[in-house]
Amino acid sequence: MQRNNAVPVVILVLLGCFAVWCLSSIIGRRFSAGNAYPPYSSLRSDPLGSRVLFESLDRLDGTQALRNYRSLDKLEGGPGQTLMLLRLTPEVFASREFNGKDVQAFAARGGRVVITLDGQVGNWKEMENRVDKRRDENAERREREQREERRKEREKKREREQAAKKDAPAQPADKKGEDQRKLEELKEQMAWLLKSRSLKEVLGLTVDRQNFVMTAKGAIELEKSPQLPLKDGELPAWYSRTSLKFEEIPEKKPALDDKAEDKGEDKAEAGNKDEEKDEKPVSTSDRWTALAAANGSIMIAEQRIGQGSVVVATDSYFASNEALLKERAPQFLAWLVGPSREVIFDEFHLGTVETPGIMTLARRLHLQGLFIGGLVLFGLFIWQSSSSLVPAEDVASKEAESVVSGHGATAGLISLLRRGIPRGQLLTRCFEVWEKSARQTGAAASRVAAAEQVMTPVKGIKLPVRQVAGVYRQICEAVHTGPRRKQGGA
């Protein structure tokens, strides 16, 4: 009886589905709380996240909340869009790794950029970061000294080359002017290459970071400026002493060509020395509007760039889930977001990066049904391989009909001889077959001759059954005993 393998396969599939469900449940609980994401991420639902603000804005009529997992240069920006950069550390604010030109371009196209800083320093991790930063600064200082030595050597080499050119014949004036113009263009391009692209340079703003000391009252009370369209009681609780400063920074020339970034560093240093002589310190206080202060230090400031604006706040607590539960400031958040239809929470600067792949493309094109259909088809293939999809027949009755009773090999040979050879010719036919096989195998000629002597008188005669048996015994005796007698006689 054929064994049905469908039941073990079904059990195996069910166990696999149960294991997948358990794994997804564990991972889902891990990511639902948001502990795997950095603080102030819109994917985090604990007190340190900003998921409540994200979902609250997404539920408003006419407002859509989005998340950005790619570099900011991928965002075009435009009127009706707000970009939220939450918990941007002062180190990142002044670092060239974060391209401030992207923020400036987003605001220039009509978008609104909200930057909240992380101004608290009170744990060992921050202290370790400071030590690492000082170590990096020392390494950069040593590298600058080495570059300065190499630059001096190049200058000496250049002076020797110029001295050698004085002895050479003078070049035409037009060619000299063209070479001088190319040299000046190269210097300008190299100066643009060395120009800092950090938010500090682009926005003309300096972050003065200080440790926060908890007072008896708790939060710091902000002083609102007339330019801020809010009431005094509508400002949020402030838990940061980090402040903003509008300092004089050297004015840089605009970029000539972005392809200049592909030039070498050594040429850039040579052009930057002459460029620094033409830089003049320019104050950026006229670009910014101080909106709120505390103890004479600016805490919130806004700058108009093109058709949009950039708002910088030195604290991020008011955007957290804990603040929206305990100390919410809805009027301030509404003003901060502005009249935008789309609010984009940037996750890229927090370290959450999207890696495009097949599953990402499938989610964008809504191909989940095709994926599920493929799984179902694969399951049907396994089922069909183990058990036919056609209804099974009555195997027991079919096997009973096909069973034929029989005997052993000897009984089958006897039955075959009875049906094919008459009784009278049975001995003759058997002798003929034996005679052929004996000659082919090279049996003793004496045995064949002895058998022929016994068989010759009865050839062609239809013998009774009893006589056939007697003749057969005589042939056996002649074959087996004939050669022994001859050997004994010899």
Beta strands, then each sheet from edge to edge (+ up, - down):
strand 1: 64-68
strand 2: 81-88
strand 3: 112-117
strand 4: 206-208
strand 5: 223-224
strand 6: 243-245
strand 7: 248-250
strand 8: 281-283
strand 9: 288-294
strand 10: 297-305
strand 11: 308-313
strand 12: 342-346
sheet 1: 1+ 12+ 2+ 3+ 11+ 10- 9+ 5-
sheet 2: 4+ 6-
sheet 3: 7+ 8-
end
